Amino acid sequence: MCSLQLFATEMSTMKITISKALPDFETLVVGFFEGDKLITNVLQDKQAIDNIKKFSDFNGDFGEFFSVTSSEGKNIIVAGLGMRDEWDESKGLNIGGKIYCELSRLRIKRAAISIEGNAANVAYGAFLRSFKFDKYKTKKDEKVTEVEEITVLTKDEQFSSAEKSFERLRQEGEGIFLARTLTIEPPNVLYPESYADYIKTELTKLGLEIEVLGKKQMEEKKMGALLGVAQGSSKEPKLVVIKWNGAFKEQKPVAFVGKGITFDTGGVSLKPSRGMESMKYDMAGSATVVGVMRTLAGRKAKVNAVGVVALAENAVDGNAQRPSDVVTSMSGQTIEVLNTDAEGRLILADALWYTQDRFAPKFMIDLATLTGAIVVALGNNEYAGLFSNNDELANHLIDVGNEVNEKLWRFPMNETYNKIIDSPIADVQNIAPAGSGGDSIMAAQFLQRFVNDTCWAHLDIAGTAWHEKGTDISPRGAVGFGVRLLNKLVEKYYEINN
């Protein structure tokens, strides 16, 4: 087994603080709205202001930057904030990320930032963009200068609330960084056993209760769907239960369930070799669950929550599951496995049943990189697919998704779709007959058969878990999609005293 030390990495080495006082840095970043005057309470250098007006076409477009030297020799970077009436929290977050990138591009190690509005949000955007994953590089890129320290300025009367707000956001950011790191890890390092051991070792330190079910325990519980997926791999499957008790014992928990296929070859229904390397992130749903549970514990959320992650490797050997095999799930329902590459729904079937049966949660939300069809329907990165048996939960998810810019698009589900996956020889088949279409809907209909009457939502994050180009607040690679969404959902609708 790989040593847990292999997971150790500095996900961000940057120091970031909220301050009332301007530090003695050589670089100051100030914000500028289109049509406004410069922030003269911070920047009172007339020569610098005149130079910007005379020698540039800078007009304050969002994300536009202009550098000028003050009469005292300070480097002043003016950041365009766009139109004042379009400014919101999302833009504050994004400008923080853009400023971080600009400082990095200019190879500036230390800077102060003065942006009108929510200082905590600007700081958080810079913090999220500072994530890095370079622990396997043996040589440092000498052309890259890391930003070492950022101080975001705020008014005296706003200091206390901004500092508290940023600390709360930082806890969420640590959860996002954890989700990103787990998703990026290579499959020879991150596999079910090492993944489960890491969760138990690291999250226990934060006060979370961890249980790990191995193959023998899953056999006793008759989790034939999950075990069938794993039987072609030398890596033993695991089911990890993560519990946070932040409210009264009598309060029903909220539940998050994650697909954790640590590598997906497709099994006997083998995937094409081109692009198969990306299947290391077929466990991104589980990483989000781990990240949000870490966040709830980190900020001492007043809620009872449970995270369940089903971990397996979908590989090929002489014992691998075959197309046309029939397995019996924990629910007792039999499944005809027509395609071994539709494996995520199989492991989730047992995980969902286990969760609702054991915990009777207020709701269950599962997250999975489940179908390529969701990318066909929605494209990459902009929206994740939402499927639910409950309108209130679905509306809450859409609401907070828009608020934190992790957007969801709801798809239909009904009995007509459900009948299509009836099997002629078992209770259900894991894919629809050829030509049926609606593959993402069919996958969700399959999952719904294993939630009983529990309030439930399924998020298909296949198009949003990984970003090839990166965003204002995330470098290229794993996004950690869903941590902000689910944390905000709990905070806004389900914590006590709300």
MILUM-938479 format. One line per field, with one value per residue (C-alpha): residue in three letters; x, y, z. Coordinates in Angstrom, 1 decimal, always signed. Example, Ala and Ser with C-alpha at 12.3 -4.5 7.8 and 13.67 -1.06 7.14 Angstrom:
res = Ala:Ser
px = +12.3:+13.7
py = -4.5:-1.1
pz = +7.8:+7.1
END
This chain:
res = Met:Cys:Ser:Leu:Gln:Leu:Phe:Ala:Thr:Glu:Met:Ser:Thr:Met:Lys:Ile:Thr:Ile:Ser:Lys:Ala:Leu:Pro:Asp:Phe:Glu:Thr:Leu:Val:Val:Gly:Phe:Phe:Glu:Gly:Asp:Lys:Leu:Ile:Thr:Asn:Val:Leu:Gln:Asp:Lys:Gln:Ala:Ile:Asp:Asn:Ile:Lys:Lys:Phe:Ser:Asp:Phe:Asn:Gly:Asp:Phe:Gly:Glu:Phe:Phe:Ser:Val:Thr:Ser:Ser:Glu:Gly:Lys:Asn:Ile:Ile:Val:Ala:Gly:Leu:Gly:Met:Arg:Asp:Glu:Trp:Asp:Glu:Ser:Lys:Gly:Leu:Asn:Ile:Gly:Gly:Lys:Ile:Tyr:Cys:Glu:Leu:Ser:Arg:Leu:Arg:Ile:Lys:Arg:Ala:Ala:Ile:Ser:Ile:Glu:Gly:Asn:Ala:Ala:Asn:Val:Ala:Tyr:Gly:Ala:Phe:Leu:Arg:Ser:Phe:Lys:Phe:Asp:Lys:Tyr:Lys:Thr:Lys:Lys:Asp:Glu:Lys:Val:Thr:Glu:Val:Glu:Glu:Ile:Thr:Val:Leu:Thr:Lys:Asp:Glu:Gln:Phe:Ser:Ser:Ala:Glu:Lys:Ser:Phe:Glu:Arg:Leu:Arg:Gln:Glu:Gly:Glu:Gly:Ile:Phe:Leu:Ala:Arg:Thr:Leu:Thr:Ile:Glu:Pro:Pro:Asn:Val:Leu:Tyr:Pro:Glu:Ser:Tyr:Ala:Asp:Tyr:Ile:Lys:Thr:Glu:Leu:Thr:Lys:Leu:Gly:Leu:Glu:Ile:Glu:Val:Leu:Gly:Lys:Lys:Gln:Met:Glu:Glu:Lys:Lys:Met:Gly:Ala:Leu:Leu:Gly:Val:Ala:Gln:Gly:Ser:Ser:Lys:Glu:Pro:Lys:Leu:Val:Val:Ile:Lys:Trp:Asn:Gly:Ala:Phe:Lys:Glu:Gln:Lys:Pro:Val:Ala:Phe:Val:Gly:Lys:Gly:Ile:Thr:Phe:Asp:Thr:Gly:Gly:Val:Ser:Leu:Lys:Pro:Ser:Arg:Gly:Met:Glu:Ser:Met:Lys:Tyr:Asp:Met:Ala:Gly:Ser:Ala:Thr:Val:Val:Gly:Val:Met:Arg:Thr:Leu:Ala:Gly:Arg:Lys:Ala:Lys:Val:Asn:Ala:Val:Gly:Val:Val:Ala:Leu:Ala:Glu:Asn:Ala:Val:Asp:Gly:Asn:Ala:Gln:Arg:Pro:Ser:Asp:Val:Val:Thr:Ser:Met:Ser:Gly:Gln:Thr:Ile:Glu:Val:Leu:Asn:Thr:Asp:Ala:Glu:Gly:Arg:Leu:Ile:Leu:Ala:Asp:Ala:Leu:Trp:Tyr:Thr:Gln:Asp:Arg:Phe:Ala:Pro:Lys:Phe:Met:Ile:Asp:Leu:Ala:Thr:Leu:Thr:Gly:Ala:Ile:Val:Val:Ala:Leu:Gly:Asn:Asn:Glu:Tyr:Ala:Gly:Leu:Phe:Ser:Asn:Asn:Asp:Glu:Leu:Ala:Asn:His:Leu:Ile:Asp:Val:Gly:Asn:Glu:Val:Asn:Glu:Lys:Leu:Trp:Arg:Phe:Pro:Met:Asn:Glu:Thr:Tyr:Asn:Lys:Ile:Ile:Asp:Ser:Pro:Ile:Ala:Asp:Val:Gln:Asn:Ile:Ala:Pro:Ala:Gly:Ser:Gly:Gly:Asp:Ser:Ile:Met:Ala:Ala:Gln:Phe:Leu:Gln:Arg:Phe:Val:Asn:Asp:Thr:Cys:Trp:Ala:His:Leu:Asp:Ile:Ala:Gly:Thr:Ala:Trp:His:Glu:Lys:Gly:Thr:Asp:Ile:Ser:Pro:Arg:Gly:Ala:Val:Gly:Phe:Gly:Val:Arg:Leu:Leu:Asn:Lys:Leu:Val:Glu:Lys:Tyr:Tyr:Glu:Ile:Asn:Asn
px = +0.0:+1.2:+2.3:-0.1:+2.9:+2.5:-0.7:+1.1:+1.3:+1.3:-1.8:-1.1:+1.9:+0.5:-0.1:-3.3:-4.8:-7.4:-6.0:-7.1:-3.6:-1.7:+1.4:+4.9:+4.7:+6.1:+3.0:-0.6:-3.6:-6.6:-10.0:-11.6:-15.2:-16.0:-16.8:-15.6:-12.7:-9.8:-10.0:-8.3:-8.6:-6.0:-4.3:-3.6:-0.7:-1.7:+1.2:+0.1:-3.5:-2.5:-0.3:-3.1:-5.4:-2.8:-0.8:-3.3:-6.7:-7.6:-11.3:-12.0:-13.4:-13.7:-10.4:-8.5:-5.2:-2.8:+0.4:+2.0:+4.8:+4.0:+6.2:+7.4:+8.5:+5.6:+4.2:+0.5:-1.7:-5.2:-7.8:-10.8:-14.0:-16.5:-19.8:-20.7:-24.3:-23.2:-20.8:-21.8:-20.2:-19.3:-17.4:-15.6:-14.5:-13.4:-11.5:-9.6:-8.6:-7.7:-5.5:-3.6:-2.9:-1.8:+0.6:+1.9:+2.4:+4.3:+6.3:+5.3:+5.7:+3.9:+1.0:-1.8:-5.2:-7.8:-11.1:-14.4:-16.9:-16.5:-12.8:-13.3:-14.7:-11.8:-9.3:-11.2:-11.0:-7.2:-6.9:-8.9:-6.8:-3.5:-4.1:-1.2:-0.4:+3.3:+4.5:+5.6:+7.8:+11.4:+12.6:+11.1:+10.2:+12.5:+10.3:+7.5:+7.5:+5.0:+3.0:+4.0:+1.8:-1.4:-3.1:-6.6:-7.5:-10.8:-12.4:-12.0:-15.7:-15.8:-12.6:-14.0:-16.8:-14.5:-11.9:-14.5:-16.1:-12.8:-11.9:-15.2:-14.6:-11.1:-12.5:-14.6:-11.5:-9.6:-12.4:-12.2:-8.4:-8.8:-11.3:-9.1:-6.0:-7.8:-9.2:-5.7:-3.9:-2.8:-4.5:-1.4:-1.4:-5.1:-7.0:-9.8:-7.6:-5.2:-8.1:-10.1:-7.0:-6.4:-10.0:-9.8:-6.4:-6.9:-10.6:-10.6:-8.3:-11.2:-13.7:-15.4:-16.3:-15.1:-16.1:-14.7:-16.5:-14.3:-15.1:-16.2:-18.6:-20.1:-20.5:-22.4:-24.6:-25.1:-23.8:-23.6:-23.8:-20.8:-18.8:-19.6:-17.9:-14.8:-14.3:-12.0:-9.5:-6.8:-7.8:-10.3:-13.4:-14.3:-17.3:-16.4:-18.9:-18.1:-20.2:-20.4:-22.5:-23.0:-26.6:-29.0:-28.8:-32.5:-32.0:-32.1:-28.9:-28.5:-26.6:-24.2:-23.2:-20.3:-19.2:-15.6:-14.3:-10.6:-9.9:-12.3:-11.1:-14.7:-14.2:-14.9:-16.8:-13.4:-13.1:-11.0:-7.4:-7.4:-8.3:-8.6:-6.0:-8.7:-10.6:-8.5:-11.0:-14.0:-14.0:-14.6:-18.1:-16.6:-13.9:-16.6:-18.3:-15.0:-14.4:-17.8:-17.7:-14.2:-15.8:-18.7:-16.3:-13.9:-16.5:-18.3:-21.6:-24.7:-26.0:-25.8:-24.4:-23.3:-21.1:-20.9:-18.3:-18.3:-14.8:-13.8:-11.6:-13.2:-10.5:-10.2:-9.0:-10.2:-12.7:-14.1:-17.9:-19.3:-22.0:-25.2:-24.2:-27.0:-26.2:-28.3:-28.1:-28.3:-31.9:-32.7:-33.4:-31.6:-29.7:-28.8:-25.5:-25.6:-22.6:-19.7:-18.8:-22.1:-20.5:-21.0:-24.7:-24.1:-21.8:-24.2:-27.2:-25.8:-24.4:-27.7:-29.7:-27.3:-27.5:-31.3:-31.7:-29.2:-29.5:-33.1:-31.7:-33.6:-32.4:-29.8:-27.8:-25.4:-22.7:-21.1:-19.2:-21.8:-22.5:-20.8:-24.3:-24.6:-21.7:-23.5:-26.6:-25.0:-21.5:-18.4:-18.1:-21.2:-23.9:-24.1:-27.2:-29.8:-32.3:-34.6:-37.8:-38.5:-39.3:-38.3:-34.9:-34.3:-35.3:-33.0:-30.1:-30.8:-31.0:-27.7:-26.1:-26.8:-25.7:-22.2:-21.9:-22.0:-25.0:-27.5:-29.9:-32.9:-33.9:-37.2:-37.9:-41.1:-42.5:-42.3:-38.5:-38.4:-40.1:-37.5:-34.9:-37.0:-35.1:-36.7:-34.8:-34.1:-35.7:-33.8:-31.0:-28.1:-28.5:-31.4:-31.8:-29.9:-31.5:-33.5:-31.5:-31.7:-28.7:-28.3:-32.0:-31.9:-29.0:-30.9:-34.0:-31.9:-30.6:-34.1:-35.0:-32.6:-33.6:-36.9:-39.1:-36.2:-36.1:-33.2:-31.3:-28.6:-26.0:-24.2:-20.9:-19.2:-18.9:-18.0:-15.5:-12.5:-11.6:-9.0:-8.3:-8.9:-11.1:-10.7:-10.7:-9.4:-6.2:-6.4:-7.5:-9.8:-12.3:-13.8:-17.2:-20.0:-18.2:-19.4:-22.8:-23.5:-21.9:-24.1:-27.2:-26.6:-25.8:-28.8:-31.5:-30.6:-28.5:-30.2:-30.9:-31.3
py = +0.0:+3.5:+5.6:+8.3:+10.6:+10.5:+12.6:+15.3:+18.5:+22.2:+23.1:+26.8:+28.5:+32.0:+34.0:+36.0:+38.4:+41.0:+44.3:+47.8:+49.2:+49.5:+47.3:+48.4:+46.6:+47.9:+46.9:+48.2:+47.0:+49.4:+48.9:+51.1:+51.0:+52.2:+55.9:+56.4:+58.2:+56.3:+55.3:+58.5:+57.6:+54.9:+56.3:+60.0:+60.2:+62.8:+62.0:+58.4:+59.3:+61.7:+59.1:+56.6:+59.2:+60.5:+57.5:+54.7:+53.6:+51.9:+52.4:+49.9:+46.9:+44.0:+42.2:+44.9:+45.9:+48.9:+49.4:+52.7:+53.9:+56.4:+59.4:+57.4:+54.5:+52.2:+49.9:+50.6:+48.2:+49.4:+46.6:+47.2:+46.3:+46.8:+48.6:+49.5:+48.4:+45.0:+44.4:+41.4:+38.8:+36.6:+39.4:+40.1:+36.5:+36.5:+39.7:+38.3:+35.4:+37.6:+39.8:+36.8:+35.7:+39.2:+39.4:+36.0:+37.1:+40.2:+38.0:+40.1:+38.3:+40.7:+43.0:+44.9:+45.1:+47.8:+47.0:+48.6:+46.1:+42.8:+42.3:+38.7:+37.8:+39.3:+37.6:+34.3:+34.5:+35.0:+32.2:+29.7:+30.6:+30.0:+26.3:+24.3:+20.6:+20.1:+17.6:+15.1:+17.7:+17.2:+20.5:+23.9:+26.1:+29.1:+31.2:+31.0:+33.4:+32.4:+35.1:+34.8:+37.3:+39.3:+41.7:+42.8:+46.2:+47.0:+49.8:+49.9:+49.4:+46.4:+44.7:+42.4:+41.0:+40.7:+38.8:+36.4:+36.0:+35.2:+32.6:+30.9:+31.0:+29.7:+26.6:+26.0:+26.7:+24.0:+21.6:+22.6:+22.2:+18.7:+17.7:+19.1:+17.2:+13.9:+14.2:+15.0:+12.2:+9.4:+6.0:+4.2:+6.4:+6.9:+3.6:+2.4:+1.2:+4.2:+6.6:+5.2:+5.2:+8.9:+9.9:+8.1:+9.5:+13.1:+13.8:+12.2:+15.0:+17.5:+15.7:+13.7:+10.1:+7.6:+4.1:+1.9:-1.1:-3.7:-6.4:-8.9:-6.5:-5.6:-9.3:-9.6:-6.7:-8.3:-5.3:-7.3:-4.3:-2.6:-5.8:-6.8:-3.7:-4.3:-8.0:-7.4:-5.4:-6.5:-3.4:-4.2:-2.0:+0.2:+2.0:+4.9:+6.6:+10.1:+11.6:+15.2:+15.7:+19.5:+19.7:+18.0:+14.2:+14.1:+16.1:+13.9:+14.2:+15.5:+13.0:+13.2:+10.2:+10.1:+7.9:+6.9:+4.9:+5.6:+4.4:+3.4:+1.2:+0.5:-3.1:-5.7:-3.0:-1.4:+2.3:+3.6:+4.1:+7.7:+9.9:+7.0:+8.7:+11.2:+8.4:+8.9:+11.6:+9.3:+9.6:+13.4:+13.0:+11.2:+13.9:+16.6:+14.7:+14.4:+18.1:+19.3:+17.1:+18.6:+22.1:+21.4:+20.2:+23.0:+25.7:+23.9:+23.8:+23.4:+20.5:+16.7:+15.4:+12.1:+11.5:+8.1:+7.3:+4.1:+3.3:+0.8:+0.4:-0.8:-3.0:-6.0:-9.5:-13.1:-12.5:-9.2:-8.7:-9.6:-7.9:-9.9:-10.8:-10.5:-9.2:-8.7:-5.3:-4.6:-3.6:-7.1:-5.9:-7.8:-5.9:-7.1:-5.6:-5.0:-2.6:-2.8:+0.8:+1.9:+1.0:+4.2:+3.7:+0.2:+1.3:+4.2:+1.8:+0.0:+3.2:+5.0:+2.1:+1.7:+5.4:+5.7:+2.4:+3.1:+6.9:+7.8:+11.2:+14.4:+14.2:+12.5:+14.1:+12.0:+13.4:+11.5:+11.9:+9.6:+10.0:+11.4:+12.2:+15.0:+16.7:+16.2:+17.8:+20.7:+21.0:+21.2:+23.4:+25.6:+23.4:+20.1:+18.0:+17.9:+15.1:+14.9:+13.4:+16.5:+20.0:+21.9:+20.3:+20.8:+24.5:+25.0:+23.4:+25.6:+28.7:+28.2:+27.0:+30.4:+32.1:+30.5:+30.1:+26.3:+26.1:+23.3:+22.4:+20.2:+17.3:+15.5:+12.1:+10.1:+6.6:+6.5:+6.8:+4.4:+1.6:+1.7:+0.2:-2.8:-6.0:-9.0:-11.4:-9.2:-6.3:-3.6:-3.3:-0.8:+0.8:+1.5:-0.4:+0.9:+3.9:+4.9:+8.1:+10.2:+8.3:+10.7:+10.5:+6.7:+6.6:+8.9:+6.7:+3.7:+5.4:+6.4:+2.8:+2.6:+5.6:+4.3:+7.2:+9.4:+13.0:+12.7:+14.6:+13.3:+15.7:+14.5:+16.5:+14.8:+18.1:+20.3:+18.3:+19.1:+22.3:+22.0:+25.8:+26.8:+29.6:+32.8:+30.9:+27.5:+26.5:+24.0:+20.6:+19.6:+22.2:+20.8:+21.4:+21.0:+21.9:+25.5:+24.5:+22.0:+24.1:+27.0:+24.7:+23.6:+27.1:+28.7:+26.1:+23.3:+24.6:+25.1:+28.7:+29.7
pz = +0.0:-0.8:+2.2:+3.2:+3.0:-0.8:-0.4:+1.5:-0.6:-0.1:-2.1:-1.6:+0.0:-0.3:+2.9:+2.6:+5.2:+5.7:+7.1:+8.1:+7.5:+4.2:+4.5:+3.4:+0.0:-3.2:-5.1:-4.6:-6.6:-6.7:-8.3:-10.9:-12.1:-15.6:-15.5:-11.9:-10.4:-8.9:-5.3:-4.0:-0.3:-0.9:-4.1:-3.7:-6.1:-8.7:-11.0:-11.2:-11.8:-14.6:-16.2:-16.3:-17.9:-20.4:-21.5:-21.7:-23.2:-19.9:-19.2:-16.4:-18.3:-16.0:-15.7:-17.5:-15.9:-16.2:-14.3:-13.4:-11.1:-8.4:-7.5:-4.5:-6.7:-5.8:-8.4:-8.8:-10.7:-11.6:-11.9:-14.0:-12.2:-15.1:-14.5:-10.9:-11.3:-12.5:-9.5:-7.3:-5.1:-8.0:-9.7:-6.5:-6.3:-9.9:-9.7:-6.7:-8.9:-11.8:-9.6:-8.4:-12.0:-12.9:-9.9:-10.9:-14.6:-13.4:-11.0:-8.0:-4.7:-2.3:-2.9:-1.2:-2.7:-2.2:-3.9:-3.0:-1.5:+0.2:+1.0:+2.2:-1.2:-3.1:-0.8:-1.3:-5.0:-4.9:-2.4:-4.6:-7.7:-5.7:-5.6:-7.0:-7.5:-8.4:-5.9:-8.7:-10.4:-9.6:-11.1:-10.3:-13.2:-12.8:-15.0:-12.5:-9.5:-6.9:-5.2:-1.5:+0.3:-0.4:+2.0:+1.2:+2.7:+4.3:+6.3:+10.1:+10.7:+8.3:+9.5:+12.1:+9.9:+6.9:+8.9:+10.3:+6.8:+5.2:+7.8:+7.1:+3.4:+3.9:+5.5:+2.4:+0.3:+2.1:+1.3:-2.3:-2.3:-0.8:-3.5:-6.2:-4.8:-4.5:-8.1:-9.6:-7.8:-10.1:-9.8:-8.7:-5.6:-5.1:-5.1:-2.8:+0.1:+0.1:-0.4:+2.5:+4.8:+3.9:+4.7:+8.0:+9.0:+8.0:+8.6:+12.1:+13.1:+12.4:+14.6:+11.9:+12.6:+10.0:+9.3:+6.5:+5.1:+3.4:+1.0:+3.6:+5.3:+1.9:+1.1:+4.4:+3.4:+0.0:-2.0:-5.2:-7.5:-6.0:-5.6:-9.2:-10.5:-8.4:-9.1:-12.1:-10.1:-7.7:-5.6:-2.9:-2.9:+0.1:+1.3:+3.6:+5.9:+7.1:+9.9:+11.2:+14.3:+14.6:+15.8:+18.2:+18.3:+17.3:+14.1:+10.9:+9.0:+5.5:+3.3:+0.4:-1.6:-4.0:-6.9:-6.3:-9.3:-8.8:-12.4:-15.0:-17.9:-18.8:-17.8:-20.5:-22.3:-22.7:-23.3:-26.3:-25.3:-26.5:-23.6:-21.1:-18.9:-17.9:-16.2:-13.1:-12.2:-12.4:-8.6:-8.6:-7.1:-4.1:-3.8:-3.6:-0.8:+1.1:+0.5:+1.7:+4.8:+5.6:+5.1:+7.4:+10.1:+9.5:+10.0:+12.8:+10.9:+13.0:+11.2:+11.3:+8.0:+6.6:+3.6:+2.0:-0.7:-2.7:-3.8:-6.5:-9.5:-12.7:-14.3:-16.5:-15.6:-16.0:-13.2:-14.5:-14.7:-18.2:-20.2:-19.6:-16.0:-13.4:-9.9:-6.8:-5.1:-1.4:-2.0:-3.2:-6.7:-9.5:-12.2:-15.7:-16.5:-20.2:-20.3:-17.8:-18.6:-17.0:-13.6:-11.6:-11.3:-10.0:-7.1:-6.3:-6.2:-3.2:-1.6:-1.9:-0.5:+2.4:+3.2:+3.2:+5.0:+7.8:+8.3:+7.2:+6.1:+5.5:+2.0:-0.1:-2.9:-5.0:-7.2:-10.0:-13.2:-14.5:-18.2:-21.3:-22.5:-20.0:-21.8:-25.1:-23.7:-21.7:-23.0:-20.8:-17.7:-17.7:-16.1:-14.2:-14.8:-12.0:-11.5:-8.5:-7.0:-5.0:-6.4:-3.2:-3.0:-6.7:-6.4:-3.5:-5.4:-8.5:-6.2:-4.5:-7.7:-9.3:-6.2:-6.1:-9.9:-9.9:-12.1:-12.5:-15.2:-14.3:-16.5:-16.6:-15.0:-15.2:-15.5:-19.3:-19.0:-16.1:-18.0:-20.7:-18.4:-17.3:-18.0:-19.6:-17.2:-14.1:-12.3:-14.1:-16.7:-16.2:-19.7:-22.0:-25.2:-28.2:-29.8:-26.8:-26.3:-23.1:-21.5:-18.6:-17.8:-18.0:-15.6:-13.2:-13.5:-12.6:-9.5:-8.4:-8.0:-5.1:-3.0:-1.7:-0.8:+0.4:-0.8:-3.4:-6.0:-8.5:-9.8:-13.0:-12.9:-15.8:-17.6:-14.7:-12.5:-14.7:-16.6:-19.4:-19.5:-16.0:-14.7:-12.8:-9.5:-10.5:-12.4:-15.2:-14.0:-11.1:-10.1:-6.9:-8.3:-5.8:-2.6:-2.7:-3.9:-1.1:+1.6:+0.6:+0.5:+4.0:+5.3:+3.7:+4.2:+6.6:+9.5:+12.8:+13.9:+10.2
END
